[in-house]
């Protein structure tokens, strides 16, 4: 019998928690360590994979994503062994996507050749800015020249190369962003991730702003204008805005991220990694212990998970909307009704459509460009009884 998760597919996320330096805007589970015993880490990853093999037999694996942290600091043989074990446990899809995130400062041609030989077929570079002054403000340890060189090395080894940029930075004008994004589009292959700078609690930027620093951040209106400009320029260049922050040429969308947004099943492997897995028709949420040394020790004794709980359908309903409405394709109304055990309110759908925030067609509901700007409010309205 077809289970709900199969509408989104099945992916594996591998979290490498180590970086060369901690960026001041970053709230990811990343840490700086002088030394890492990669052989020991590999054994822990493989042991965790084997535990998931017992829980989730007989599946087709659509994607593997090495995130972090800075996974390009991993040894290629570690990456290779994880890929090999995953593809022994599950049947790899014919078009399996195997992605690895890289920071330009950690890119070496020899290492990238090793990743390609290991099976990685897509790389995502954390460029973040094409302006040296702003890279320094963002706490990045690479220059624009190094980023472009890393991009060239990546292109020499991988047919699919994406890179990230952050906009709505300090003192950035709309004209500044237009020029920088135009340069990025001229450079890009088939995919761009374009994120608005947000100041997350607990980050160095958050502490700095609380002390009266971090001046020159754009107003909400200017940030919204930058978002609209991003959609306009990317669309004109053939990079469709298939998700709130992601743009791709047709067919080049990130298959792994689509597993998340289409509310499929995914394993979260490594410190702090989250997952959603379905067993015997029941969906579970998983979360690993976040401290790297704690996770490593517990993974060696089969206790890496901090959370392994059944997800109530009342929790799945907002998750499905939150993920699906990020996508241009939107949410299948019949699938959502089956998850929620009732259809979305027709009057709410009509009201939000009249306001230009949603559109309903061919059995799907999707957020408009304006609706995605205030997506949390739109979803709250849809879920209100």
Buried (B, 14 or more C-beta within 10 A) or exposed (E): EEEBBBEBBBBBBBBBBBBEBBBBBBBBBBBEEEEBEBEEBBBBBBBBBEEBBEEBEEBEBBBBBBBBBBBBBBBBBBBBBBBEBBBEBBEBBEEBBBBBBBBBBBBEBEBBBBBBEBBBBBBBBBBBBBBBEBBEBBBBBBBBEBBBBBBEBBBEBBEBBBBBBBBBBBEBEEEBBBEBBEBBBEBBBBBBBBBBBEBEEEBBBBBBBEEEEBEEBBEEEBBBBBBBBBBBBBEEBEBBBBBBBBBBBEEBBBBBBBBBBBBBBBBBBBBBBBBBBBEEEEBBBBBBBBBBEBBBBBBBEEEBBBEEEEBEEEEBBBBBBBBBBBBBBBBBBEBBEEBBEEEBBEEBBEBBBEEEBBBBEEEBBBBBBBBBBBBEEBBEBBBEE
